Amino acid sequence: MSHPGLTAATGAAQHTSTPRYIPLSEGAEYLSLTTAGLRKYIAEGRITGYRLGKRAIRVDVRELDALLTPIPAAKSGGAR
């Protein structure tokens, strides 16, 4: 599914001055999680959930990006 907050080629968020709020289902797909997993992150305070109306919940793509941390490269010259 194409979304204006995500680039087609990489799926990476476009960083703009305004936050991009997406439904839980899209946020879960973006991180390859289940919606239950994303709800858990909201309950734990790792990300903020934003309610739209009585039932709909949105998440900020920039907060999803902030969950991702780079893995350091392996040191060369290690044991064989």
PyMOL Python script that loads the backbone (N, CA, C, O; Angstrom):
from pymol import cmd

cmd.read_pdbstr("""\
ATOM      1  N   MET A   1       0.843  -1.173   0.000  1.00  0.00           N
ATOM      2  CA  MET A   1       0.000   0.000   0.000  1.00  0.00           C
ATOM      3  C   MET A   1       0.887   1.234   0.000  1.00  0.00           C
ATOM      4  O   MET A   1       1.811   1.325   0.807  1.00  0.00           O
ATOM      5  N   SER A   2       0.633   2.148  -0.856  1.00  0.00           N
ATOM      6  CA  SER A   2       1.407   3.379  -0.941  1.00  0.00           C
ATOM      7  C   SER A   2       0.874   4.392   0.062  1.00  0.00           C
ATOM      8  O   SER A   2      -0.337   4.528   0.239  1.00  0.00           O
ATOM      9  N   HIS A   3       1.773   5.089   0.706  1.00  0.00           N
ATOM     10  CA  HIS A   3       1.383   6.090   1.689  1.00  0.00           C
ATOM     11  C   HIS A   3       2.233   7.322   1.477  1.00  0.00           C
ATOM     12  O   HIS A   3       3.434   7.203   1.233  1.00  0.00           O
ATOM     13  N   PRO A   4       1.639   8.515   1.565  1.00  0.00           N
ATOM     14  CA  PRO A   4       2.395   9.738   1.301  1.00  0.00           C
ATOM     15  C   PRO A   4       3.556   9.966   2.252  1.00  0.00           C
ATOM     16  O   PRO A   4       4.466  10.723   1.915  1.00  0.00           O
ATOM     17  N   GLY A   5       3.567   9.342   3.430  1.00  0.00           N
ATOM     18  CA  GLY A   5       4.658   9.530   4.370  1.00  0.00           C
ATOM     19  C   GLY A   5       5.828   8.599   4.135  1.00  0.00           C
ATOM     20  O   GLY A   5       6.866   8.738   4.782  1.00  0.00           O
ATOM     21  N   LEU A   6       5.681   7.638   3.210  1.00  0.00           N
ATOM     22  CA  LEU A   6       6.729   6.668   2.960  1.00  0.00           C
ATOM     23  C   LEU A   6       7.190   6.767   1.515  1.00  0.00           C
ATOM     24  O   LEU A   6       6.391   7.033   0.618  1.00  0.00           O
ATOM     25  N   THR A   7       8.478   6.552   1.294  1.00  0.00           N
ATOM     26  CA  THR A   7       8.965   6.563  -0.079  1.00  0.00           C
ATOM     27  C   THR A   7       8.722   5.208  -0.703  1.00  0.00           C
ATOM     28  O   THR A   7       8.809   4.185  -0.022  1.00  0.00           O
ATOM     29  N   ALA A   8       8.421   5.186  -1.980  1.00  0.00           N
ATOM     30  CA  ALA A   8       8.094   3.936  -2.670  1.00  0.00           C
ATOM     31  C   ALA A   8       9.299   3.019  -2.768  1.00  0.00           C
ATOM     32  O   ALA A   8       9.160   1.806  -2.615  1.00  0.00           O
ATOM     33  N   ALA A   9      10.464   3.566  -3.018  1.00  0.00           N
ATOM     34  CA  ALA A   9      11.649   2.737  -3.258  1.00  0.00           C
ATOM     35  C   ALA A   9      12.132   2.036  -1.999  1.00  0.00           C
ATOM     36  O   ALA A   9      12.477   0.856  -2.058  1.00  0.00           O
ATOM     37  N   THR A  10      12.168   2.721  -0.866  1.00  0.00           N
ATOM     38  CA  THR A  10      12.764   2.152   0.338  1.00  0.00           C
ATOM     39  C   THR A  10      11.781   1.924   1.459  1.00  0.00           C
ATOM     40  O   THR A  10      12.066   1.151   2.374  1.00  0.00           O
ATOM     41  N   GLY A  11      10.635   2.571   1.417  1.00  0.00           N
ATOM     42  CA  GLY A  11       9.704   2.480   2.530  1.00  0.00           C
ATOM     43  C   GLY A  11      10.123   3.377   3.686  1.00  0.00           C
ATOM     44  O   GLY A  11       9.477   3.377   4.735  1.00  0.00           O
ATOM     45  N   ALA A  12      11.194   4.140   3.507  1.00  0.00           N
ATOM     46  CA  ALA A  12      11.682   5.014   4.562  1.00  0.00           C
ATOM     47  C   ALA A  12      10.783   6.240   4.685  1.00  0.00           C
ATOM     48  O   ALA A  12      10.184   6.700   3.713  1.00  0.00           O
ATOM     49  N   ALA A  13      10.711   6.739   5.875  1.00  0.00           N
ATOM     50  CA  ALA A  13       9.881   7.911   6.116  1.00  0.00           C
ATOM     51  C   ALA A  13      10.531   9.141   5.515  1.00  0.00           C
ATOM     52  O   ALA A  13      11.751   9.302   5.566  1.00  0.00           O
ATOM     53  N   GLN A  14       9.714   9.998   4.952  1.00  0.00           N
ATOM     54  CA  GLN A  14      10.189  11.292   4.485  1.00  0.00           C
ATOM     55  C   GLN A  14      10.158  12.218   5.691  1.00  0.00           C
ATOM     56  O   GLN A  14       9.115  12.379   6.324  1.00  0.00           O
ATOM     57  N   HIS A  15      11.279  12.820   6.008  1.00  0.00           N
ATOM     58  CA  HIS A  15      11.332  13.691   7.179  1.00  0.00           C
ATOM     59  C   HIS A  15      10.907  15.096   6.769  1.00  0.00           C
ATOM     60  O   HIS A  15      11.586  15.774   5.996  1.00  0.00           O
ATOM     61  N   THR A  16       9.793  15.503   7.294  1.00  0.00           N
ATOM     62  CA  THR A  16       9.266  16.836   7.043  1.00  0.00           C
ATOM     63  C   THR A  16       9.051  17.513   8.380  1.00  0.00           C
ATOM     64  O   THR A  16       9.223  16.886   9.426  1.00  0.00           O
ATOM     65  N   SER A  17       8.683  18.765   8.364  1.00  0.00           N
ATOM     66  CA  SER A  17       8.470  19.482   9.611  1.00  0.00           C
ATOM     67  C   SER A  17       7.168  19.066  10.291  1.00  0.00           C
ATOM     68  O   SER A  17       7.004  19.286  11.491  1.00  0.00           O
ATOM     69  N   THR A  18       6.245  18.471   9.547  1.00  0.00           N
ATOM     70  CA  THR A  18       5.001  18.018  10.160  1.00  0.00           C
ATOM     71  C   THR A  18       5.034  16.507  10.341  1.00  0.00           C
ATOM     72  O   THR A  18       5.480  15.783   9.451  1.00  0.00           O
ATOM     73  N   PRO A  19       4.561  16.025  11.497  1.00  0.00           N
ATOM     74  CA  PRO A  19       4.572  14.581  11.724  1.00  0.00           C
ATOM     75  C   PRO A  19       3.626  13.857  10.778  1.00  0.00           C
ATOM     76  O   PRO A  19       2.599  14.400  10.370  1.00  0.00           O
ATOM     77  N   ARG A  20       3.977  12.647  10.441  1.00  0.00           N
ATOM     78  CA  ARG A  20       3.146  11.826   9.576  1.00  0.00           C
ATOM     79  C   ARG A  20       2.526  10.738  10.435  1.00  0.00           C
ATOM     80  O   ARG A  20       3.223   9.835  10.897  1.00  0.00           O
ATOM     81  N   TYR A  21       1.231  10.819  10.650  1.00  0.00           N
ATOM     82  CA  TYR A  21       0.510   9.851  11.461  1.00  0.00           C
ATOM     83  C   TYR A  21      -0.119   8.795  10.570  1.00  0.00           C
ATOM     84  O   TYR A  21      -0.801   9.114   9.596  1.00  0.00           O
ATOM     85  N   ILE A  22       0.118   7.528  10.914  1.00  0.00           N
ATOM     86  CA  ILE A  22      -0.416   6.428  10.125  1.00  0.00           C
ATOM     87  C   ILE A  22      -1.174   5.469  11.043  1.00  0.00           C
ATOM     88  O   ILE A  22      -0.914   5.427  12.246  1.00  0.00           O
ATOM     89  N   PRO A  23      -2.101   4.704  10.487  1.00  0.00           N
ATOM     90  CA  PRO A  23      -2.844   3.733  11.302  1.00  0.00           C
ATOM     91  C   PRO A  23      -1.920   2.658  11.880  1.00  0.00           C
ATOM     92  O   PRO A  23      -0.839   2.402  11.350  1.00  0.00           O
ATOM     93  N   LEU A  24      -2.362   2.039  12.968  1.00  0.00           N
ATOM     94  CA  LEU A  24      -1.579   0.980  13.595  1.00  0.00           C
ATOM     95  C   LEU A  24      -1.204  -0.121  12.609  1.00  0.00           C
ATOM     96  O   LEU A  24      -0.075  -0.613  12.617  1.00  0.00           O
ATOM     97  N   SER A  25      -2.148  -0.502  11.765  1.00  0.00           N
ATOM     98  CA  SER A  25      -1.868  -1.593  10.823  1.00  0.00           C
ATOM     99  C   SER A  25      -0.715  -1.244   9.895  1.00  0.00           C
ATOM    100  O   SER A  25       0.121  -2.099   9.604  1.00  0.00           O
ATOM    101  N   GLU A  26      -0.656   0.005   9.424  1.00  0.00           N
ATOM    102  CA  GLU A  26       0.437   0.423   8.552  1.00  0.00           C
ATOM    103  C   GLU A  26       1.743   0.539   9.332  1.00  0.00           C
ATOM    104  O   GLU A  26       2.808   0.198   8.819  1.00  0.00           O
ATOM    105  N   GLY A  27       1.659   1.020  10.570  1.00  0.00           N
ATOM    106  CA  GLY A  27       2.854   1.113  11.412  1.00  0.00           C
ATOM    107  C   GLY A  27       3.435  -0.256  11.712  1.00  0.00           C
ATOM    108  O   GLY A  27       4.652  -0.442  11.708  1.00  0.00           O
ATOM    109  N   ALA A  28       2.550  -1.216  11.974  1.00  0.00           N
ATOM    110  CA  ALA A  28       3.007  -2.582  12.238  1.00  0.00           C
ATOM    111  C   ALA A  28       3.664  -3.169  10.994  1.00  0.00           C
ATOM    112  O   ALA A  28       4.708  -3.814  11.088  1.00  0.00           O
ATOM    113  N   GLU A  29       3.062  -2.951   9.841  1.00  0.00           N
ATOM    114  CA  GLU A  29       3.633  -3.450   8.590  1.00  0.00           C
ATOM    115  C   GLU A  29       4.978  -2.788   8.321  1.00  0.00           C
ATOM    116  O   GLU A  29       5.909  -3.450   7.861  1.00  0.00           O
ATOM    117  N   TYR A  30       5.093  -1.507   8.596  1.00  0.00           N
ATOM    118  CA  TYR A  30       6.319  -0.743   8.379  1.00  0.00           C
ATOM    119  C   TYR A  30       7.485  -1.347   9.156  1.00  0.00           C
ATOM    120  O   TYR A  30       8.612  -1.385   8.663  1.00  0.00           O
ATOM    121  N   LEU A  31       7.205  -1.829  10.399  1.00  0.00           N
ATOM    122  CA  LEU A  31       8.251  -2.410  11.229  1.00  0.00           C
ATOM    123  C   LEU A  31       8.272  -3.936  11.190  1.00  0.00           C
ATOM    124  O   LEU A  31       9.065  -4.564  11.893  1.00  0.00           O
ATOM    125  N   SER A  32       7.412  -4.531  10.381  1.00  0.00           N
ATOM    126  CA  SER A  32       7.272  -5.993  10.322  1.00  0.00           C
ATOM    127  C   SER A  32       6.908  -6.569  11.683  1.00  0.00           C
ATOM    128  O   SER A  32       7.470  -7.573  12.120  1.00  0.00           O
ATOM    129  N   LEU A  33       5.962  -5.917  12.343  1.00  0.00           N
ATOM    130  CA  LEU A  33       5.421  -6.360  13.625  1.00  0.00           C
ATOM    131  C   LEU A  33       3.945  -6.671  13.451  1.00  0.00           C
ATOM    132  O   LEU A  33       3.363  -6.414  12.398  1.00  0.00           O
ATOM    133  N   THR A  34       3.347  -7.229  14.498  1.00  0.00           N
ATOM    134  CA  THR A  34       1.895  -7.362  14.530  1.00  0.00           C
ATOM    135  C   THR A  34       1.321  -6.085  15.137  1.00  0.00           C
ATOM    136  O   THR A  34       2.039  -5.321  15.782  1.00  0.00           O
ATOM    137  N   THR A  35       0.032  -5.859  14.930  1.00  0.00           N
ATOM    138  CA  THR A  35      -0.594  -4.694  15.569  1.00  0.00           C
ATOM    139  C   THR A  35      -0.562  -4.853  17.090  1.00  0.00           C
ATOM    140  O   THR A  35      -0.453  -3.863  17.814  1.00  0.00           O
ATOM    141  N   ALA A  36      -0.657  -6.093  17.577  1.00  0.00           N
ATOM    142  CA  ALA A  36      -0.582  -6.330  19.027  1.00  0.00           C
ATOM    143  C   ALA A  36       0.795  -5.913  19.556  1.00  0.00           C
ATOM    144  O   ALA A  36       0.901  -5.338  20.639  1.00  0.00           O
ATOM    145  N   GLY A  37       1.842  -6.206  18.787  1.00  0.00           N
ATOM    146  CA  GLY A  37       3.186  -5.800  19.192  1.00  0.00           C
ATOM    147  C   GLY A  37       3.335  -4.291  19.245  1.00  0.00           C
ATOM    148  O   GLY A  37       3.975  -3.751  20.147  1.00  0.00           O
ATOM    149  N   LEU A  38       2.741  -3.612  18.271  1.00  0.00           N
ATOM    150  CA  LEU A  38       2.795  -2.151  18.250  1.00  0.00           C
ATOM    151  C   LEU A  38       1.978  -1.563  19.406  1.00  0.00           C
ATOM    152  O   LEU A  38       2.382  -0.569  20.008  1.00  0.00           O
ATOM    153  N   ARG A  39       0.837  -2.173  19.712  1.00  0.00           N
ATOM    154  CA  ARG A  39       0.045  -1.734  20.867  1.00  0.00           C
ATOM    155  C   ARG A  39       0.839  -1.909  22.168  1.00  0.00           C
ATOM    156  O   ARG A  39       0.739  -1.086  23.077  1.00  0.00           O
ATOM    157  N   LYS A  40       1.618  -2.978  22.246  1.00  0.00           N
ATOM    158  CA  LYS A  40       2.459  -3.217  23.424  1.00  0.00           C
ATOM    159  C   LYS A  40       3.492  -2.108  23.569  1.00  0.00           C
ATOM    160  O   LYS A  40       3.735  -1.623  24.674  1.00  0.00           O
ATOM    161  N   TYR A  41       4.106  -1.704  22.448  1.00  0.00           N
ATOM    162  CA  TYR A  41       5.063  -0.602  22.495  1.00  0.00           C
ATOM    163  C   TYR A  41       4.407   0.682  23.000  1.00  0.00           C
ATOM    164  O   TYR A  41       5.025   1.446  23.742  1.00  0.00           O
ATOM    165  N   ILE A  42       3.165   0.917  22.603  1.00  0.00           N
ATOM    166  CA  ILE A  42       2.428   2.098  23.089  1.00  0.00           C
ATOM    167  C   ILE A  42       2.182   1.969  24.588  1.00  0.00           C
ATOM    168  O   ILE A  42       2.395   2.926  25.332  1.00  0.00           O
ATOM    169  N   ALA A  43       1.733   0.788  25.041  1.00  0.00           N
ATOM    170  CA  ALA A  43       1.451   0.564  26.461  1.00  0.00           C
ATOM    171  C   ALA A  43       2.707   0.706  27.316  1.00  0.00           C
ATOM    172  O   ALA A  43       2.638   1.183  28.449  1.00  0.00           O
ATOM    173  N   GLU A  44       3.854   0.294  26.778  1.00  0.00           N
ATOM    174  CA  GLU A  44       5.124   0.397  27.495  1.00  0.00           C
ATOM    175  C   GLU A  44       5.705   1.809  27.456  1.00  0.00           C
ATOM    176  O   GLU A  44       6.675   2.098  28.157  1.00  0.00           O
ATOM    177  N   GLY A  45       5.124   2.684  26.645  1.00  0.00           N
ATOM    178  CA  GLY A  45       5.619   4.051  26.535  1.00  0.00           C
ATOM    179  C   GLY A  45       6.792   4.207  25.575  1.00  0.00           C
ATOM    180  O   GLY A  45       7.431   5.258  25.546  1.00  0.00           O
ATOM    181  N   ARG A  46       7.082   3.167  24.786  1.00  0.00           N
ATOM    182  CA  ARG A  46       8.191   3.255  23.827  1.00  0.00           C
ATOM    183  C   ARG A  46       7.843   4.170  22.657  1.00  0.00           C
ATOM    184  O   ARG A  46       8.729   4.804  22.084  1.00  0.00           O
ATOM    185  N   ILE A  47       6.569   4.243  22.300  1.00  0.00           N
ATOM    186  CA  ILE A  47       6.069   5.185  21.295  1.00  0.00           C
ATOM    187  C   ILE A  47       4.752   5.760  21.803  1.00  0.00           C
ATOM    188  O   ILE A  47       4.159   5.236  22.746  1.00  0.00           O
ATOM    189  N   THR A  48       4.305   6.827  21.179  1.00  0.00           N
ATOM    190  CA  THR A  48       3.053   7.474  21.551  1.00  0.00           C
ATOM    191  C   THR A  48       1.959   7.074  20.573  1.00  0.00           C
ATOM    192  O   THR A  48       2.158   7.107  19.359  1.00  0.00           O
ATOM    193  N   GLY A  49       0.816   6.701  21.101  1.00  0.00           N
ATOM    194  CA  GLY A  49      -0.349   6.447  20.272  1.00  0.00           C
ATOM    195  C   GLY A  49      -1.237   7.682  20.290  1.00  0.00           C
ATOM    196  O   GLY A  49      -1.390   8.320  21.332  1.00  0.00           O
ATOM    197  N   TYR A  50      -1.815   8.020  19.163  1.00  0.00           N
ATOM    198  CA  TYR A  50      -2.684   9.195  19.045  1.00  0.00           C
ATOM    199  C   TYR A  50      -4.068   8.720  18.631  1.00  0.00           C
ATOM    200  O   TYR A  50      -4.222   8.061  17.603  1.00  0.00           O
ATOM    201  N   ARG A  51      -5.063   9.054  19.425  1.00  0.00           N
ATOM    202  CA  ARG A  51      -6.417   8.626  19.122  1.00  0.00           C
ATOM    203  C   ARG A  51      -7.073   9.591  18.144  1.00  0.00           C
ATOM    204  O   ARG A  51      -6.956  10.810  18.268  1.00  0.00           O
ATOM    205  N   LEU A  52      -7.763   9.015  17.173  1.00  0.00           N
ATOM    206  CA  LEU A  52      -8.533   9.768  16.192  1.00  0.00           C
ATOM    207  C   LEU A  52      -9.965   9.279  16.319  1.00  0.00           C
ATOM    208  O   LEU A  52     -10.284   8.167  15.897  1.00  0.00           O
ATOM    209  N   GLY A  53     -10.821  10.096  16.891  1.00  0.00           N
ATOM    210  CA  GLY A  53     -12.192   9.654  17.149  1.00  0.00           C
ATOM    211  C   GLY A  53     -12.226   8.713  18.342  1.00  0.00           C
ATOM    212  O   GLY A  53     -11.368   8.781  19.222  1.00  0.00           O
ATOM    213  N   LYS A  54     -13.218   7.837  18.367  1.00  0.00           N
ATOM    214  CA  LYS A  54     -13.371   6.944  19.511  1.00  0.00           C
ATOM    215  C   LYS A  54     -12.506   5.696  19.421  1.00  0.00           C
ATOM    216  O   LYS A  54     -12.096   5.159  20.451  1.00  0.00           O
ATOM    217  N   ARG A  55     -12.219   5.221  18.206  1.00  0.00           N
ATOM    218  CA  ARG A  55     -11.542   3.937  18.078  1.00  0.00           C
ATOM    219  C   ARG A  55     -10.206   3.970  17.365  1.00  0.00           C
ATOM    220  O   ARG A  55      -9.295   3.228  17.732  1.00  0.00           O
ATOM    221  N   ALA A  56     -10.071   4.801  16.370  1.00  0.00           N
ATOM    222  CA  ALA A  56      -8.865   4.784  15.538  1.00  0.00           C
ATOM    223  C   ALA A  56      -7.649   5.295  16.307  1.00  0.00           C
ATOM    224  O   ALA A  56      -7.723   6.298  17.016  1.00  0.00           O
ATOM    225  N   ILE A  57      -6.539   4.594  16.157  1.00  0.00           N
ATOM    226  CA  ILE A  57      -5.279   4.988  16.783  1.00  0.00           C
ATOM    227  C   ILE A  57      -4.252   5.173  15.675  1.00  0.00           C
ATOM    228  O   ILE A  57      -4.167   4.365  14.751  1.00  0.00           O
ATOM    229  N   ARG A  58      -3.477   6.240  15.777  1.00  0.00           N
ATOM    230  CA  ARG A  58      -2.426   6.540  14.806  1.00  0.00           C
ATOM    231  C   ARG A  58      -1.086   6.598  15.531  1.00  0.00           C
ATOM    232  O   ARG A  58      -1.024   6.834  16.738  1.00  0.00           O
ATOM    233  N   VAL A  59      -0.020   6.379  14.773  1.00  0.00           N
ATOM    234  CA  VAL A  59       1.339   6.507  15.294  1.00  0.00           C
ATOM    235  C   VAL A  59       2.133   7.408  14.358  1.00  0.00           C
ATOM    236  O   VAL A  59       1.835   7.504  13.167  1.00  0.00           O
ATOM    237  N   ASP A  60       3.129   8.055  14.904  1.00  0.00           N
ATOM    238  CA  ASP A  60       3.991   8.957  14.140  1.00  0.00           C
ATOM    239  C   ASP A  60       5.119   8.141  13.518  1.00  0.00           C
ATOM    240  O   ASP A  60       5.837   7.440  14.231  1.00  0.00           O
ATOM    241  N   VAL A  61       5.282   8.221  12.220  1.00  0.00           N
ATOM    242  CA  VAL A  61       6.315   7.451  11.517  1.00  0.00           C
ATOM    243  C   VAL A  61       7.696   7.783  12.074  1.00  0.00           C
ATOM    244  O   VAL A  61       8.554   6.903  12.148  1.00  0.00           O
ATOM    245  N   ARG A  62       7.923   9.024  12.462  1.00  0.00           N
ATOM    246  CA  ARG A  62       9.239   9.399  12.991  1.00  0.00           C
ATOM    247  C   ARG A  62       9.539   8.664  14.293  1.00  0.00           C
ATOM    248  O   ARG A  62      10.695   8.334  14.560  1.00  0.00           O
ATOM    249  N   GLU A  63       8.519   8.403  15.107  1.00  0.00           N
ATOM    250  CA  GLU A  63       8.740   7.632  16.334  1.00  0.00           C
ATOM    251  C   GLU A  63       9.059   6.177  15.999  1.00  0.00           C
ATOM    252  O   GLU A  63       9.850   5.538  16.693  1.00  0.00           O
ATOM    253  N   LEU A  64       8.449   5.653  14.939  1.00  0.00           N
ATOM    254  CA  LEU A  64       8.756   4.288  14.515  1.00  0.00           C
ATOM    255  C   LEU A  64      10.204   4.210  14.052  1.00  0.00           C
ATOM    256  O   LEU A  64      10.914   3.261  14.384  1.00  0.00           O
ATOM    257  N   ASP A  65      10.642   5.205  13.288  1.00  0.00           N
ATOM    258  CA  ASP A  65      12.034   5.249  12.839  1.00  0.00           C
ATOM    259  C   ASP A  65      12.989   5.300  14.032  1.00  0.00           C
ATOM    260  O   ASP A  65      14.058   4.691  13.998  1.00  0.00           O
ATOM    261  N   ALA A  66      12.608   6.017  15.073  1.00  0.00           N
ATOM    262  CA  ALA A  66      13.468   6.160  16.244  1.00  0.00           C
ATOM    263  C   ALA A  66      13.647   4.841  17.002  1.00  0.00           C
ATOM    264  O   ALA A  66      14.608   4.689  17.757  1.00  0.00           O
ATOM    265  N   LEU A  67      12.732   3.889  16.809  1.00  0.00           N
ATOM    266  CA  LEU A  67      12.872   2.580  17.450  1.00  0.00           C
ATOM    267  C   LEU A  67      14.028   1.781  16.856  1.00  0.00           C
ATOM    268  O   LEU A  67      14.618   0.935  17.528  1.00  0.00           O
ATOM    269  N   LEU A  68      14.340   2.052  15.611  1.00  0.00           N
ATOM    270  CA  LEU A  68      15.371   1.293  14.914  1.00  0.00           C
ATOM    271  C   LEU A  68      16.755   1.815  15.284  1.00  0.00           C
ATOM    272  O   LEU A  68      17.012   3.017  15.226  1.00  0.00           O
ATOM    273  N   THR A  69      17.643   0.896  15.665  1.00  0.00           N
ATOM    274  CA  THR A  69      19.011   1.273  16.002  1.00  0.00           C
ATOM    275  C   THR A  69      19.968   0.498  15.104  1.00  0.00           C
ATOM    276  O   THR A  69      19.742  -0.683  14.840  1.00  0.00           O
ATOM    277  N   PRO A  70      21.023   1.138  14.633  1.00  0.00           N
ATOM    278  CA  PRO A  70      21.968   0.455  13.758  1.00  0.00           C
ATOM    279  C   PRO A  70      22.751  -0.621  14.512  1.00  0.00           C
ATOM    280  O   PRO A  70      23.036  -0.490  15.702  1.00  0.00           O
ATOM    281  N   ILE A  71      23.084  -1.667  13.796  1.00  0.00           N
ATOM    282  CA  ILE A  71      23.918  -2.728  14.347  1.00  0.00           C
ATOM    283  C   ILE A  71      25.354  -2.385  13.986  1.00  0.00           C
ATOM    284  O   ILE A  71      25.654  -2.154  12.815  1.00  0.00           O
ATOM    285  N   PRO A  72      26.254  -2.347  14.977  1.00  0.00           N
ATOM    286  CA  PRO A  72      27.645  -1.994  14.651  1.00  0.00           C
ATOM    287  C   PRO A  72      28.287  -3.054  13.766  1.00  0.00           C
ATOM    288  O   PRO A  72      27.973  -4.240  13.861  1.00  0.00           O
ATOM    289  N   ALA A  73      29.182  -2.607  12.914  1.00  0.00           N
ATOM    290  CA  ALA A  73      29.897  -3.520  12.023  1.00  0.00           C
ATOM    291  C   ALA A  73      30.831  -4.397  12.843  1.00  0.00           C
ATOM    292  O   ALA A  73      31.343  -3.973  13.879  1.00  0.00           O
ATOM    293  N   ALA A  74      31.048  -5.609  12.379  1.00  0.00           N
ATOM    294  CA  ALA A  74      31.969  -6.520  13.055  1.00  0.00           C
ATOM    295  C   ALA A  74      33.380  -5.977  12.936  1.00  0.00           C
ATOM    296  O   ALA A  74      33.750  -5.384  11.922  1.00  0.00           O
ATOM    297  N   LYS A  75      34.160  -6.188  13.983  1.00  0.00           N
ATOM    298  CA  LYS A  75      35.561  -5.745  13.972  1.00  0.00           C
ATOM    299  C   LYS A  75      36.361  -6.698  13.101  1.00  0.00           C
ATOM    300  O   LYS A  75      36.189  -7.914  13.184  1.00  0.00           O
ATOM    301  N   SER A  76      37.228  -6.154  12.274  1.00  0.00           N
ATOM    302  CA  SER A  76      38.074  -7.011  11.430  1.00  0.00           C
ATOM    303  C   SER A  76      39.234  -7.543  12.242  1.00  0.00           C
ATOM    304  O   SER A  76      39.624  -6.956  13.252  1.00  0.00           O
ATOM    305  N   GLY A  77      39.788  -8.674  11.788  1.00  0.00           N
ATOM    306  CA  GLY A  77      40.939  -9.264  12.477  1.00  0.00           C
ATOM    307  C   GLY A  77      40.547 -10.136  13.644  1.00  0.00           C
ATOM    308  O   GLY A  77      41.380 -10.454  14.493  1.00  0.00           O
ATOM    309  N   GLY A  78      39.271 -10.533  13.696  1.00  0.00           N
ATOM    310  CA  GLY A  78      38.800 -11.370  14.791  1.00  0.00           C
ATOM    311  C   GLY A  78      39.300 -12.801  14.664  1.00  0.00           C
ATOM    312  O   GLY A  78      39.941 -13.161  13.676  1.00  0.00           O
ATOM    313  N   ALA A  79      39.002 -13.608  15.666  1.00  0.00           N
ATOM    314  CA  ALA A  79      39.402 -15.007  15.690  1.00  0.00           C
ATOM    315  C   ALA A  79      38.771 -15.775  14.542  1.00  0.00           C
ATOM    316  O   ALA A  79      37.655 -15.471  14.122  1.00  0.00           O
ATOM    317  N   ARG A  80      39.480 -16.762  14.038  1.00  0.00           N
ATOM    318  CA  ARG A  80      38.957 -17.578  12.943  1.00  0.00           C
ATOM    319  C   ARG A  80      38.579 -18.936  13.392  1.00  0.00           C
ATOM    320  O   ARG A  80      38.120 -19.747  12.587  1.00  0.00           O
TER     321      ARG A  80
END
""", "prot")
cmd.dss("prot")
cmd.show_as("cartoon", "prot")
cmd.util.cbc("prot")
cmd.orient("prot")
